[in-house]
Amino acid sequence: MARVCNEGFDKEAIKHQRDFYSIAYTQNIVSGRWKFLILWYLKKNTRRFHEIKLFLNNISQGSLTKQLRELEQDGVIERVVYPEVPPRVEYSLSPKGKALLPMLELMRAFGDQFGEQVE
């Protein structure tokens, strides 16, 4: 079994258990209660922090900030700060983030098929 530590992945696991590593790598990027929904919300439009906060109305400001920072550090979203007063900050999907969209679409389809149906 591959060992994941604070410094990253065990080099032997990357070399000899590539399939496991690939799944674990993706899981590390998108793990977090809100990350999938943030990515889904950014799929078509660039959004400001306040818009994302309104969309995820149950998320605290600190949690949203943390999730956005992690997504940015992993190269999944891009953050642009405009030199205005007050500063305007916009978030959008990076090419790496856009590559996750087919996975999100599969998750949506799975939920459509097996999730609760409300009439």
CYANA upper distance limits for C-alpha pairs under 8 A (distance plus 0.5 A):
  1 MET  CA     13 ALA  CA      7.88
  2 ALA  CA      9 PHE  CA      7.87
  2 ALA  CA     10 ASP  CA      6.82
  2 ALA  CA     12 GLU  CA      8.23
  2 ALA  CA     13 ALA  CA      5.34
  2 ALA  CA     14 ILE  CA      8.39
  2 ALA  CA     17 GLN  CA      7.76
  2 ALA  CA     20 PHE  CA      7.94
  2 ALA  CA     21 TYR  CA      7.67
  3 ARG  CA      9 PHE  CA      6.72
  3 ARG  CA     10 ASP  CA      5.96
  3 ARG  CA     13 ALA  CA      7.77
  4 VAL  CA      8 GLY  CA      6.30
  4 VAL  CA      9 PHE  CA      5.15
  4 VAL  CA     10 ASP  CA      6.71
  5 CYS  CA      9 PHE  CA      6.73
  5 CYS  CA     10 ASP  CA      8.06
  9 PHE  CA     13 ALA  CA      7.59
  9 PHE  CA     14 ILE  CA      7.46
  9 PHE  CA     21 TYR  CA      8.24
 10 ASP  CA     14 ILE  CA      7.10
 11 LYS  CA     15 LYS  CA      6.82
 12 GLU  CA     16 HIS  CA      6.34
 12 GLU  CA     17 GLN  CA      8.15
 13 ALA  CA     17 GLN  CA      5.38
 13 ALA  CA     18 ARG  CA      7.22
 13 ALA  CA     20 PHE  CA      8.36
 13 ALA  CA     21 TYR  CA      7.01
 14 ILE  CA     18 ARG  CA      5.73
 14 ILE  CA     21 TYR  CA      6.15
 17 GLN  CA     21 TYR  CA      6.66
 18 ARG  CA     22 SER  CA      6.48
 19 ASP  CA     23 ILE  CA      6.92
 20 PHE  CA     24 ALA  CA      6.66
 21 TYR  CA     25 TYR  CA      6.37
 22 SER  CA     26 THR  CA      6.81
 23 ILE  CA     27 GLN  CA      6.60
 24 ALA  CA     28 ASN  CA      6.56
 25 TYR  CA     29 ILE  CA      7.04
 26 THR  CA     30 VAL  CA      6.89
 27 GLN  CA     31 SER  CA      6.01
 29 ILE  CA     70 GLU  CA      8.44
 29 ILE  CA     71 LEU  CA      7.56
 29 ILE  CA     74 ASP  CA      7.02
 30 VAL  CA     35 LYS  CA      6.29
 30 VAL  CA     36 PHE  CA      7.02
 30 VAL  CA     71 LEU  CA      8.35
 31 SER  CA     35 LYS  CA      7.35
 32 GLY  CA     36 PHE  CA      8.44
 32 GLY  CA     67 GLN  CA      7.66
 34 TRP  CA     38 ILE  CA      6.63
 34 TRP  CA     64 LEU  CA      8.35
 34 TRP  CA     67 GLN  CA      7.68
 35 LYS  CA     39 LEU  CA      6.64
 35 LYS  CA     67 GLN  CA      6.93
 35 LYS  CA     68 LEU  CA      8.47
 35 LYS  CA     71 LEU  CA      8.16
 36 PHE  CA     40 TRP  CA      6.63
 36 PHE  CA    104 LEU  CA      7.79
 37 LEU  CA     41 TYR  CA      6.54
 38 ILE  CA     42 LEU  CA      6.76
 38 ILE  CA     52 ILE  CA      7.68
 39 LEU  CA     43 LYS  CA      6.66
 39 LEU  CA     93 LEU  CA      7.73
 39 LEU  CA     97 GLY  CA      7.91
 40 TRP  CA    101 LEU  CA      8.09
 40 TRP  CA    104 LEU  CA      7.61
 41 TYR  CA     45 ASN  CA      8.17
 41 TYR  CA     52 ILE  CA      8.09
 42 LEU  CA     46 THR  CA      6.57
 42 LEU  CA     47 ARG  CA      7.12
 42 LEU  CA     91 TYR  CA      8.08
 42 LEU  CA     92 SER  CA      6.31
 42 LEU  CA     93 LEU  CA      6.72
 43 LYS  CA     92 SER  CA      8.31
 43 LYS  CA     93 LEU  CA      7.18
 43 LYS  CA     98 LYS  CA      7.73
 43 LYS  CA    101 LEU  CA      7.86
 45 ASN  CA     92 SER  CA      7.40
 46 THR  CA     90 GLU  CA      6.88
 46 THR  CA     91 TYR  CA      6.05
 46 THR  CA     92 SER  CA      5.11
 46 THR  CA     93 LEU  CA      8.20
 47 ARG  CA     51 GLU  CA      6.64
 47 ARG  CA     52 ILE  CA      7.18
 47 ARG  CA     90 GLU  CA      5.97
 47 ARG  CA     91 TYR  CA      5.79
 47 ARG  CA     92 SER  CA      7.04
 48 ARG  CA     52 ILE  CA      7.02
 48 ARG  CA     88 ARG  CA      8.14
 48 ARG  CA     89 VAL  CA      6.43
 48 ARG  CA     90 GLU  CA      5.03
 48 ARG  CA     91 TYR  CA      6.59
 49 PHE  CA     53 LYS  CA      6.67
 49 PHE  CA     89 VAL  CA      7.37
 49 PHE  CA     90 GLU  CA      7.32
 49 PHE  CA     91 TYR  CA      7.92
 50 HIS  CA     54 LEU  CA      6.64
 51 GLU  CA     55 PHE  CA      6.69
 52 ILE  CA     56 LEU  CA      6.68
 53 LYS  CA     57 ASN  CA      6.37
 53 LYS  CA     59 ILE  CA      7.39
 53 LYS  CA     61 GLN  CA      7.84
 53 LYS  CA     64 LEU  CA      7.73
 59 ILE  CA     63 SER  CA      6.88
 59 ILE  CA     64 LEU  CA      6.86
 60 SER  CA     64 LEU  CA      6.73
 61 GLN  CA     65 THR  CA      6.59
 62 GLY  CA     66 LYS  CA      6.65
 63 SER  CA     67 GLN  CA      6.63
 64 LEU  CA     68 LEU  CA      6.57
 65 THR  CA     69 ARG  CA      6.59
 66 LYS  CA     70 GLU  CA      6.72
 67 GLN  CA     71 LEU  CA      6.69
 68 LEU  CA     72 GLU  CA      6.57
 68 LEU  CA     77 ILE  CA      8.31
 69 ARG  CA     73 GLN  CA      6.54
 70 GLU  CA     74 ASP  CA      6.63
 71 LEU  CA     75 GLY  CA      6.83
 71 LEU  CA     76 VAL  CA      5.78
 71 LEU  CA     77 ILE  CA      6.26
 72 GLU  CA     76 VAL  CA      6.28
 72 GLU  CA     77 ILE  CA      5.44
 72 GLU  CA     78 GLU  CA      6.46
 72 GLU  CA     79 ARG  CA      7.55
 75 GLY  CA     94 SER  CA      7.32
 75 GLY  CA     96 LYS  CA      7.08
 75 GLY  CA     97 GLY  CA      7.87
 76 VAL  CA     93 LEU  CA      6.68
 76 VAL  CA     94 SER  CA      5.90
 76 VAL  CA     95 PRO  CA      7.91
 76 VAL  CA     96 LYS  CA      5.77
 76 VAL  CA     97 GLY  CA      4.63
 76 VAL  CA     98 LYS  CA      8.34
 77 ILE  CA     91 TYR  CA      7.08
 77 ILE  CA     92 SER  CA      6.01
 77 ILE  CA     93 LEU  CA      4.86
 77 ILE  CA     94 SER  CA      5.36
 77 ILE  CA     96 LYS  CA      8.37
 77 ILE  CA     97 GLY  CA      6.51
 78 GLU  CA     91 TYR  CA      6.11
 78 GLU  CA     92 SER  CA      5.82
 78 GLU  CA     93 LEU  CA      6.50
 78 GLU  CA     94 SER  CA      6.12
 79 ARG  CA     89 VAL  CA      7.30
 79 ARG  CA     90 GLU  CA      6.22
 79 ARG  CA     91 TYR  CA      5.22
 79 ARG  CA     92 SER  CA      7.28
 80 VAL  CA     89 VAL  CA      6.07
 80 VAL  CA     90 GLU  CA      5.75
 80 VAL  CA     91 TYR  CA      7.05
 81 VAL  CA     87 PRO  CA      7.17
 81 VAL  CA     88 ARG  CA      6.28
 81 VAL  CA     89 VAL  CA      4.95
 81 VAL  CA     90 GLU  CA      7.10
 82 TYR  CA     87 PRO  CA      6.35
 82 TYR  CA     88 ARG  CA      5.66
 82 TYR  CA     89 VAL  CA      6.76
 83 PRO  CA     87 PRO  CA      6.25
 83 PRO  CA     88 ARG  CA      7.76
 84 GLU  CA     88 ARG  CA      6.88
 93 LEU  CA     97 GLY  CA      5.56
 93 LEU  CA     98 LYS  CA      6.47
 94 SER  CA     98 LYS  CA      6.70
 95 PRO  CA     99 ALA  CA      6.81
 96 LYS  CA    100 LEU  CA      7.50
 97 GLY  CA    101 LEU  CA      7.69
100 LEU  CA    104 LEU  CA      6.97
101 LEU  CA    105 GLU  CA      6.58
102 PRO  CA    106 LEU  CA      6.76
103 MET  CA    107 MET  CA      6.83
104 LEU  CA    108 ARG  CA      6.71
105 GLU  CA    109 ALA  CA      6.67
106 LEU  CA    110 PHE  CA      6.60
107 MET  CA    111 GLY  CA      6.72
108 ARG  CA    112 ASP  CA      6.63
109 ALA  CA    113 GLN  CA      6.69
110 PHE  CA    114 PHE  CA      6.51
110 PHE  CA    115 GLY  CA      8.03
111 GLY  CA    115 GLY  CA      5.15
